Structures are given as C-alpha cells and as structure tokens.
Amino acid sequence: MNYKIEYINETDRQTIIDANNTKILIEEQNIIEGNFLIFSDVKPLENQLIELSDTQMVIMSGIADVYMATLGF
C-alpha cells in the first residue's frame, strides 16, 4: 500500500520521514498542488529481485560446496 503525505518545509519533511521509518520512501513530488512524500510498505520490485538474486547465489554456492565435498575436494 502507498501513503502520500504532504509537507510544507524541510523540517516538516524530515519529521515525516523519521515518523515513517518502517516504510520505504519511493517518491517525492514537488508539484503545483504541493510537496508530497510517497511511502510504501512493500519493497520495490527491483529491490526484491536483487535480494532474490543474492539468495540464489548463496544457495548455488552451498550446492557447489556439497558437490565438491562428495567428490572429495
């Protein structure tokens, strides 16, 4: 879920960021209607893919270690 919060100045902006430290800041909008911070409680897909790739490499390394151990290396 995304949360769009308006801020007025830099102090207000930082207070909002600090108060939402469990969420991910995904966008900042500075438009005619005002300044907004957009947070999400879901990680962006790009971050999820990086974590998945890292996990996959750890698993592959573990499999390689087991395979080498069975060969006596």
N, C-alpha and C positions, 0 to 999 in steps of 0.2 A: 504494500500500500504506500502511496506517496502522500506527503504532507507539505503543503505550500504555506509558508509563514512570511508575512510582510514585516519588514524592518524599516526604521526611519534613518538611523545613523550607524556609524561604525561600532559604537559601544553597544547599541541595541543588537546589531548583527552578531557580535561576539557573544553576548549573553544568550542569544537564541542557539548559537552553535554549541555553547557549553551545556545548555539545558537539554540538547538533543544528541548528546554524545554517544548514545546507543544506536542511533540511526546513521545512515550514510548520506552525506551531502552529495547529491547527484547533479544539482544545477543551481546556478544563481542567475536571476533575471533582474536586469536594471532597465525597466521599460517605462513608458509614459505613465502607466497606471500606478507605478511604484516600484520599490525594490523588494524582491522576494527571494527567499531561500527555499529550495525544494529538497526535502529529505525522503529517504525510502527506508523501509525496514527489510528490504530484500536487496542482496548484493547484486550489482550489475552483472549481466551475463559474462562480460569479458573477465571479471574477477573470478567468477565461478569456473570458467574454462581454464584459467591459469592454475587455480588450486587443483582442479581435476587433473591437469597435465602433470603437476608436481607429484600428486599422489600416484599417478600411473607410473612415473619414473621410479619412485620408491618401491613399488610393487615389482616392477620389472627387474630392478637391481636385486631384490630379495630372491626372486626366482632364479636369476643368474647365479647368485651365491649358492643356493641349494643345488643347482645343477652341477656347478663346479665341485662342490663337496662330494656329490655322488660319484663323480669321475676321479676323485682322489686328489684334486688340486688344492 
